Amino acid sequence: MALSGQSLAELEVLCKQLYEGTDLAQRIQAEKVLLELINSPECLSQCQLLLEQGTTSYAQLLAATCLSKLVCKTPPLPVQQRMDIRNYILNYVASRPKLALFVIQALVQVIAKITKLGWFDVQKDQLIFRDIIADVKKFLQGTVDHCIIGVMILSELTQEMNFVDYSRPSSKHRKIATSFRDTTLKDILMLACSLLKEMLAKPLNLQDQQQQNLAMHLLKLVLNCLNYDFIGSSADESADDLCTVQIPTNWRSIFLEPETLDLFFDLYHSLPSMLSQLALSCLVQFASTRRSLFSNPERAKYLGNLIKGVKRILENPQGLSDPGNYHEFCRFLARLKTNYQLGELVVVKDYPEVIRLIASFTITSLQHWEFAPNSVHYLLTLWQRMVASVPFVKSSEPHLLDTYAPEITKAYITSRLESVPMVIRDGLDDPLDDTATVFQQLEQLCTVSRCEYEKTCALLVQLFDQNAQSYQKLLQSSSRNPLAISIQEGCLAWLVYLVGTVVGGRLTYTSTDEHDAMDGELSCRVFQLISLMDAQLPRSSNEKVELAILWFLDQFRKTYVGDQLQRTSKVYARMSEVLGITDDNQVLETFMAKIVTNLKYWGRCEPVISRTLQFLNDLSVGYILLKKLVKIDAVKFMLQNHTSKHFPFLGVNDNYGLSDLRCRTRFYTALTRLLMVDLGEDEDEFENFMLPLTVSFETLAQIFNNSFKQEEAKRMLIGLARDLRGIAFALNTKTSYTMLFDWIYPSYLPILQRAIELWYREPACTTPILKLMAEMMQNRSQRLNFDVSSPNGILLFREASKMICTYGNQILSLGTLSKDQVYPLKLKGISICYCALKSALCGNYVSFGVFKLYGDNHFDNVLQAFVKMLLSVSHSDLLQYRKLGQSYYPLLECLTQDHMSFITSLEPHVLMYIFTSISEGLTALDTIVSSSCCASLDYIVTYLFKHIAKEGKKPLRCRETSQDGQRLLHFMQQNSEVLQQMMSILMNTIIFEDCRNQWSVSRPLLGLILLNEKYFSELRASLINSQPANKQEVLHQCFSNLMEGVEQSLLVKNRDRFTQNMSVFRRDMAETLRCEGASESSSSEMMS
């Protein structure tokens, strides 16, 4: 259908509504109509009309978007049609260089996609989409606007070639990207550099916006070339400090010319700040060039040029006042040490002067802590790595770090203290609030501070004493100035963090007794501060100081407490003089006293409680420490008095949010570990320990039976579920777990069941209860292997079955939920139910055949609940929500392994749902999901194969089994394409994909081939015939080798033979298909 003038006008209105509209309903309607346009058979002609007759930029943008989707469709458009679209767009932008920038960008994207997807397409023996550079050169000979468009095409193409589209085979992407790298990328880089040289040779008119745009696009093009994934490593961009640019060897000539580096340093000095930061970004990549590209003399010369450029920038630092330039320059400095050794740096001609300038620049940066705080990380990375390298330097040249590292440490310490008054008085953002950044910086500083450690310690002792004395005076003064106290506490918080950092930075192989003694000197002061702060509770307190103290205690624990410590450590010499602490036993007493104090007085401060409990949890992990801890009075007190009276955070009043109750699980895990040390088989002691929970459950039972105060009951229940989950997690022996089971069943489980019935709409309540049940079903360390005379395993499963059925039935009554509610209200609970069921099925403590034998329907009910919940979830949700997928697929694996009679009894539509979910999961990126899918498929295929093998001989005893197998066989015969599709997917994965679980894939593949030999032959013929004639013989041989020595059976020995053959097959196929002429169409044919 051709568009009339009126419908064109209507489309333009729709475009305006889509791209500019504020009315959501209007935008949704516009999107719906425009989607119909994309799927229309007349899409191409309509796009052409919009481009040529559209009066607004939005109409042109829509046409470009439609074309982009059209050229990416599978199967692809015919080669000639794609060629025509590309040529049309090239002519279109050439004739309209003044189009809106976003329209040009969208059209250029279409050209890039067509070029990438058609990179190997041949017409009349020519690779027709590769003449892109020749097309672009025509643009470069035109006006500045044309030149910009030409550069944008190259830039977009480079980005597109580097972009991994995970919906397409990764091997095909790699093949195209590698070919583009080898044939075209170097020419593009050289072209961009020559254009930049030409631009720099002429007088630069920085007021000319077109000149600036051209420079910007050229620099972005160079950056895209240098950011290219040369070897298919797909490096994580967030791991910025580990990056090495794997420049191809045939680019050496570009990098060996000193003019290349000089060009970008000159551009930095000549261009305005918005563009100069791009020049610095390019230099960051130049500094990260792989070392092996150069010989030793060449590398020294290259490094010398980089250092010369650094010196020039630091001698003319005006440009660094721009945050973008400053940030990129800091990255540049960090990359120098990432890629070059300290021994290489010290022999560079200007090293002493440059290291002085860098030290001065770092000190200035640290002093201006509020300017670009995210860049400090890179400077500290540089100094951390320099100092860490000192023991390994063999050069006779002085490294001068013993001069400058203490200055850096001093600058960091003093600048953080000086920031405190400004933060408090002016209400600025406190750096201490961003703990992730602070911890990262402190980790880097701990290495730097250990260089000339005596100076660091002397400075910290002096500052600590000054601030502590001022703080004590302020506390003792009658006027008590709150502002001055807050400032002093802020300084002390920083100092405690810093002391914790330097103590935690102790390295066994470089530490001396003198250093340990200094650590003791510093630690004394923090332990004294702890006493001072705790003495003020509950009248006054400071959260930041408390968090800093907990950080220090944890660092001290890691360094000086536990197995790794020599008892003679000098750290305790000074501490015994000042504090009477002579060994780690007494330190543990101090730790526990502090933990009890925090839990007692900081109940309403979630960060302090959370960090305190994490510290307690860390202490309770090692057996040697546990043996020492249980002898401490504070621990005995906690084991006997874990009630809200002593520890207010265990209370359930309205002052606490429901999320604040989460930390209770960790508290009870640690407490139960401590209880377990001497518990043995003492049931009375266990009963005493559980007494507070018993009282709470009895209270709950009364509330449920009588006045039913809903909110109070809910809070109590959430707290109890979290407490019990912590206890259950820590009980790893059969004896102790049995005590918990006897305590909770049958008295209290009905209360949990009732709560699920009442509050199924509230995940804050159902999630802790379901997680408790899932934890109790875990047969960790064989703790659920009850005595042969005990029915506990079956009783536990029956309770879990009731709970899962109740929850499943109730949750399905909620109906359709919105996208933002579906996970918290429904899918999260379903995933926990699946985890619990999977634990029960593979826990090996229930004989499931007993249920049918005695007419007990709990097992059947829970399986039906599983099916109902599953059918309410879409296939896309199974893969989109990671936790749901990771609970469903392993559960399905258990069911197919041990309960095929259940699978075969399912309705055809349910079976189809399950097979579709397996088919989609086979290609999932998550290996847990894909491996479980392979295993499930293998069990199903093996069951079918065995059934067919037995079909000829049917003794009476097999009749029932035979009926089960017959049902599944009938379904498969009705839907033969299901297994064929899965065979195609697995073959595609083996041949074309980066297969990360090859063994798992090989297991079901053999069964599929034996069940579908005819289809396998067709698949093989299809792949072989799609390749050039000169490869067909080799491919035929590869397939013959795959089945060589493989028999018509699924015995383990035969499977192993097939797996070995498949390994060789995969390698041979990859080598055969690697060269450029190989056709890529077969992959999409196999998948369709």
ROROFI-295515 format. One record per residue (C-alpha): x, y, z. Coordinates in steps of 0.1 Angstrom, whole numbers, plus 5000, padded with zeros to 4 digits. Example, Ala and Ser with C-alpha at 12.3 -4.5 7.8 and 13.67 -1.06 7.14 Angstrom:
ROROFI-295515
512349555078 513749895071 
This chain:
ROROFI-295515
500050005000 501450344991 501150625016 498850915007 499751265016 497251255045 498550925059 502151075056 500951375077 499351135102 502650935104 504551255111 502151335140 502650985154 506451025152 506151355171 504051185197 506550895200 509751095203 508451415220 505151325236 504651345273 501251155274 502150795281 498950655265 499550855233 503150735231 502050365236 499450405208 501950565185 504450295192 501850025184 500950185150 504550235140 505449875149 502849775124 504649985098 507949795105 506249455100 504349575069 505449415036 505449765021 507949885048 510749965023 508750185000 507150355030 510650425045 511750575012 508650795011 509250915047 512950995039 512151185007 508851355016 508951375054 509051735066 510351655101 513551505114 511451255134 509951105103 513451055089 514550905122 511650665121 512550555086 516150495097 514950285127 512650075105 515550015080 517849915109 515349655121 514649535086 518349465076 518849275109 515949035103 516448655101 516448525075 518248815059 517049025029 518448924995 522049044988 520949274960 518249434981 520649505009 523149644984 520449874970 519449995005 523150075013 523750264981 520450454985 521450565020 524950665009 523550884981 520851015004 523251145031 525651275004 522851484989 521651605023 524651675045 522751925066 520351665081 519951655119 522851485135 520751215151 519251125117 522651095101 523750885130 520750655126 521350615089 525050555093 524150285117 522150105090 525150125066 527349975094 524849685101 524449605064 528249595060 528849375090 526149125083 527149105046 530949105052 531348755036 528548785010 529848724975 528348844942 530048774909 533148644928 533448974947 533049044984 530649334975 530249495009 533949545016 534449854994 533350075022 536650265024 536450354987 532950484993 534050695023 536950845004 534451014981 532951185012 536351295024 536951484991 533851694996 532951975020 533651965057 530051835063 530651545039 534051485055 532251455089 529751205075 532550995060 534350985094 531050895111 530550605088 533950465096 533550525133 530150355134 531450065113 534350005137 532050015166 529549775150 532249525140 533349525177 529749495191 528849135202 525149065194 524448765217 521348675197 523648565168 526348295168 529448425186 531748235163 530348425133 530848755150 534448665159 535148555123 533748885109 535549095135 538848915129 538548955091 537749325095 540749365118 543049195094 541849365062 540549705070 541149835105 544749945101 543850145070 541150325089 543450415117 546150545093 543550745074 542250905107 545750985118 546751145085 543551355086 544351465121 547951555109 546551765081 544251945105 547052015129 549352135100 546852415092 546152705116 543352575138 540252795140 538752685173 535752915168 534752715137 532152465149 532552245119 536252215124 535652115160 533051855150 535451705125 538251695150 535851525176 534651255151 538251185140 539451145176 536450915183 537350715153 540950665165 539550575199 537250315185 540150165165 542250145197 539350015218 538749725193 538649375208 541549245188 541748895202 538148825212 538748855249 535649065255 537449235284 535149375311 535249755307 534749805344 538149625350 539949935339 543149885358 544049545341 543649645305 546249565279 545549665243 546449365221 547649565191 548249345160 551949285150 551449445116 550649775132 554149795147 555250055122 552550305133 553650265169 557350285163 557050625147 557650895174 555351125153 552250915162 552550985200 553651345193 550551395172 548251315201 550251515227 550151815203 546451765198 545951765236 547752105239 546052255208 542452165212 539752295235 539052085267 536051895253 538251755225 541551745243 540151475267 539551255237 543151295227 544151185262 541750885260 543650785228 546950825247 545650605275 545250325249 548650395234 550150365269 548350025273 549849875242 550949515248 554649495258 555449215233 554749445203 558249595209 561749465214 563449585246 565249885230 562049985211 560049955243 562450175262 562350435234 558450425233 558250465271 560750755269 558350935245 555350865268 557351005298 558451305277 554751375270 553751335307 556451585316 555251835290 551651805303 552751845340 554952145331 551952315315 549152195337 546452455327 544352195308 544151965338 541752205355 539052055333 537551745351 537451535319 541151605311 542151555347 540351215349 541851085316 545351205326 544951015359 544050705339 547050765317 549450775346 547950455361 548350265328 552050355327 552750135358 550249875347 552149815315 555749895324 557949775352 559550005377 562949895366 562150025331 560750355344 563750445365 566250425336 564150665315 566150995309 563851235328 562650995355 563751195386 562151515373 558951335362 558451135394 558851465413 556151635391 553851335394 554251335432 553551705433 550451655411 549251375433 549651575465 547851875449 545051635438 544651475472 544551825489 541651925466 539651615477 536351755465 537551795429 536851485407 537051235436 536550935412 539951005396 542050965428 541750585425 543950595394 546650805411 546750575441 546850275418 550050415402 551750475436 550450135450 552049945421 555250145422 555750075459 554749715456 557449675429 560349815450 561649475463 561949355427 563949645411 567449535401 568449865385 571250075401 569250395393 567450535424 563650485423 563150785448 559950625461 561350635497 561351015493 557951065477 555750775490 555650905526 554751245512 551751085493 550750905525 550951225545 548951425519 546151165519 545951155557 546051525563 543751605534 541051365547 541251525582 541151875567 537951775548 536051705580 535352065591 534352165556 531951875553 530251935586 530152325585 529152355548 526952045546 529051895517 528851525508 530851325533 533451095515 532950855544 529350795533 530750625501 532350335519 533050135487 535250415474 536850475508 537750105513 539150085478 541350395484 542450265518 543449925503 545650105479 547050335506 548050045529 550749945503 552050295499 551950365537 554250065543 557050235524 559150415551 556550285577 558250465606 557250795591 553650685586 553350555621 554950865637 552451085618 549450885627 550450865664 550951245665 547651325648 545751065669 547151205702 546251565692 542751475681 542051245710 543251505735 541151775719 538151545719 538551465756 538751835765 535551905745 533751625764 534951755797 534152125791 530952255807 529752425775 530052115752 530052265717 528152005695 529752135662 533252105675 532551765690 531151645656 534251775638 536551595663 534651275660 534851295621 538651325624 538851035648 536750825624 539250885596 542150815619 540650485631 540050385594 543650475586 545150285616 543049985606 544350015571 548050025580 547649745605 545849535579 548649605554 551149395573 552849145551 554448845567 557548835545 558449215548 557349275584 559849325612 559549325650 559849705649 556849735626 554749505648 555649715678 554550025659 551249845651 550849785688 551450155695 548750255671 546349975682 546550085718 545150415709 542150275691 541350035720 541550325744 539150525721 536750225722 536650255760 536150625758 533250605732 531550315750 531650505783 529350775767 526650525757 523750555756 523850935762 525851025730 527350825702 528650865667 527850615639 530850695617 533250635646 531650305654 531750185618 535450285617 536150095649 534549785635 536649815604 539749845626 538749545647 538249335616 541649435602 543349355635 541549015636 542848925601 546349025609 547048945646 544348695658 544048325650 546248045636 548648245614 550048445643 553248375661 552448415698 555648615703 554448905681 555749235693 552249395688 551249265722 554349395740 553149755740 549449655744 550249455776 552049765791 549150005783 546049785783 547049465800 546249275768 548949005765 547748765738 544948705713 542648545740 542348875757 541849055724 538948815717 537448915751 537749275741 536149195707 533149015723 532649285749 532449535720 530049315701 527749285731 527849665738 526949735701 524149495701 522849635733 523050005726 522950035688 519749845681 518150115660 521150175638 521049915610 524549985595 526249945629 524249635638 524849485604 528649545605 528849415641 527049095632 529249045601 532249075625 530648825649 529948595619 533548615607 534848535642 532648235644 533848055613 537147905623 537147605647 540247715666 538748065673 535347905683 537047695710 538548005724 535448215721 533147975741 535248025772 534648405772 531948535797 530448765771 529748475748 528148275776 525948575784 524848595747 524048225746 521848255777 520248595771 519448645734 516248835740 515049185731 515449285767 519249265764 519549305726 516849555714 517449475677 515649145684 512449335693 509549365670 508049705678 506949955651 510250145653 511949885630 511149835593 510549485582 513849485563 515749565595 514949215607 517149055580 520349075602 518848835627 519648535605 523348615607 523148675644 521548325651 523948155626 526948285646 525248215680 524347855670 527947785658 529147895693 526447675709 527447375688 531047375701 530147205734 526547095727 527046725718 523846545726 522746765755 519046825747 518447025778 521047285768 519447305734 516047355749 517447635771 518947795741 515647785723 513647915752 513248275739 511948135706 509647895724 508148185744 507648385711 505948085694 503648025723 502748395723 502048375686 499848065690 497748265716 497548565693 496348335664 493748175687 492448475704 492648855698 494748825665 496649155664 497749115628 500649355625 502249235658 501848875648 503348935614 506449105628 506948835654 506648565627 509048725603 511648765631 511148405642 511448275606 514748455601 516048345635 515247975628 516747995594 520048115610 519847835635 519047565608 521947695586 524447635614 523247285625 525347065603 525146735623 522346475624 522146495662 521746875664 519446895634 517146625650 516946835681 515647135660 513246915641 511846765673 511447125687 509647265657 507446955647 504646925653 504147215676 505047515655 505047425618 501247465616 501647835627 503947885597 501447715574 498747935587 500848245580 501348145544 497548105540 496848455555 499648665541 500448515507 500148865492 502948995513 506448875502 508049045533 506248775553 506148475529 509848495517 511448435552 509048145559 509647985525 513448035529 513347875563 511547575548 514047555519 516947565544 515347285565 515047065534 518847095527 520546765535 523846945541 526546715556 524046425556 522246585586 518846465574 519746095573 517546015602 517645675620 515945385601 513245375627 512445745623 509745875600 511146235603 512246255566 508746175554 507046405580 509346695570 508546635533 504746625540 505046965558 507047115529 504446975505 501547135524 503347465524 504347465487 500847355477 499247625499 501547895486 501147785450 497347775450 497148115468 499648285446 497848185415 494748345427 496448685424 495748685386 497848895362 500449115378 502249415364 505849385352 507349555382 505249345407 505548995391 508948915405 508549025442 504948915445 505048585426 508248465409 510548505439 508348285460 507948035432 511748015428 512147945466 509547675464 511347515435 514647525455 512947355485 511447085463 514747025445 516546985479 513946735489 514046535457 517846495456 518446495493 518146115495 516246105528 512746035515 511645715497 509045865474 507545535464 506145495499 503545775493 501845585464 502145255482 500145385513 497745615494 499345935507 498846215481 501446465495 503946385468 501346395440 500046725453 503346895454 504146785418 500846915406 501547245424 504947255406 503047215373 500447485381 503047735392 505147655361 502347715336 501648055352 505248165343 506248265308 509248105291 510948445288 510648485326 512448155332 515548295315 515148665323 515048615361 518248445370 517248305404 514048155389 515947985361 518647855385 515947695407 513647565379 516147395356 518047195384 514647085397 513546965363 516846775361 515946595394 512446515381 513746375348 516446175366 514245995392 510646065384 510145995347 506845825354 505546165365 506946335334 505246085311 501946125329 501746495321 499246645296 500546705261 500447085265 502447065298 505046835281 505247085252 505847365277 508647175294 510347075262 510147435249 511747555282 514547295277 515047405241 515347775250 517547695280 520047505259 521347825245 521348025278 524548205287 524248085323 526047745324 523947625354 520847655332 522347515300 524047225318 520747135336 518947145303 521446915287 521146675317 517246685316 517246615279 519746335283 517546155309 514446195287 516146075256 517745775275 514345685289 512845685253 515745495239 515445225265 511745205261 512045155223 514844895229 512544695252 509444735230 510144395212 510244195244 507344275268 507344055299 504444105323 506444295349 507244575324 503744635312 503144935334 506445085326 505745015290 502545215292 504345515306 506945495279 504245445252 502645765262 505845965259 506745785226 503345875212 503746235222 507146245205 505846085173 503146355172 505646625178 508746495161 510046845154 510746895192 513746665194 514846765159 514947125169 517047045200 519446835179 519847135156 520547365186 523147125201 524847075167 524847445162 526347505196 529147245190 530047375155 529447745156 529447855192 531847905220 530747595238 531647625275 530047295287 531047055260 530846735281 527246825291 526246895255 527646565242 525546345266 522046415251 523446455216 524246085212 520745975222 519246235199 521346115169 520445745176 516745825179 516746055148 519245915124 517346015093 517146385105 520846375115 521746275080 519646555065 521246805089 524746675080 523946705042 522547055047 525647175064 528047005040 526247125008 526147485021 529947495020 532247544990 532947234970 536647214981 535547185018 532846925014 535046615014 536846735046 533546805063 532146465053 535146305069 534646505101 531146365104 532346015097 534946045124 532246175148 530345845147 533445615143 533445325168 530045445183 527545165187 523745165189 523645195227 523745445255 526045255277 528645465296 531545335276 529845415243 528845765255 532445835266 533645725231 531245965215 532246255238 535946195228 535046185192 532946505196 535946695210 538046615180 535046685157 534547025172 538247115167 538346985131 535147165121 536347495136 539647475116 537747375084 535247655087 537747915099 539048045065 537148325049 535448155020 533247935043 529548005041 527848135072 524348065061 524347705075 524247825111 520848005106 519547715086 520347465114 518647685139 515447745119 
